Amino acid sequence: MKHQAAFYWGDKNFSIDAVKTQPPGAGEVQIDVAYCGICGTDLHIYLGHMDPRVGFERTIGHEMSGVVSALGEGVQGLSVGQRIVVRPLDHCGDCPACNAGHQHICHNLKFIGIDSDGAFQQKWNVPAHTLHVLPDDLDLSHAALIEPLAVAVHDVRRGNVQPGEDVLVIGGGPIGMLVAMVAREAGANVTISEINENRLAFADKIGFTTLNPKETDVAKTIHDATGGKGADVVFEVSGSQSGVDLMTAAAATRGRIVMVAIHATKPQIDMFQFFWRELDLLGARVYLSQDYDGAMALLAKGVVDCDSFITDIQGLDDIQGAFETLTQNPNAMKSMICISEDM
């Protein structure tokens, strides 16, 4: 038996090939993949930024949904036919982080879909402990948003966002927009700072206060709007030096700054502001099991308008074109690949 899989070969190149389907090993589950979103990390891989880590002839992808098709030896609590998503983290279980209960930031963490083969394929074998069972009424294309939404849930939990607090989200891309939605659901007053006019229009449409730093002094506007206080919580999701400059300038006394973005180079940070206003700087990386549960609950409540958030859906055979379009068009919120339609 064979199945179709997309392989990254470097130099912005994918191929679709038929590969032999391997049965799931002990402790593994085989999944018929339904949908898989294109993540910002996937784009970095496509652009060659992660070749030393990922290598070549690698199937990537991790923002997925699907159906259990086979169980490996020793797997319990799951059954064939269950609709699932994968939390793509495989921890070692015996490092200082794991022993302290922080398996999601294991010292030897393998991110499935980056450090091992991922979901841009019709059949996918993964460790059983990574699966979350979906509610029956959740559309599988919408379920593929659970992974990035779980990132946002984790970020907002790290920021300890409280009802009535003023929150600034710097960067209105997919993760920034989801962070804004989760923070608003937590009861915060949320403002999004973004330079892309299409993303600003999307944020305006779903009811957020927006600021364009190309046209407005965002820090001054935030301080003026809060009676001179500033933002209680700032999420840096832009990955830019200007975003890092803004995060300290806009923060309130004893404000919390959550570093969400991955910066390609070390940014310059105004450390004096941490002393002067007793700021807190918090890192936020991936998610815990409870963040997946929280993401599923938020989707069930309709916190995310999935149909408008999903910009387009392409077939697996069109994955090359989907990545090319994304690099040329930064306006998309979430581009998704349909791996298998008959589910």
Summary of the structure (lengths in Angstrom):
residues: 343
radius of gyration: 20.3
end to end distance: 19.2
largest distance: 66.0
contacts: 1172
relative contact order: 0.16
helix: 34%
strand: 28%
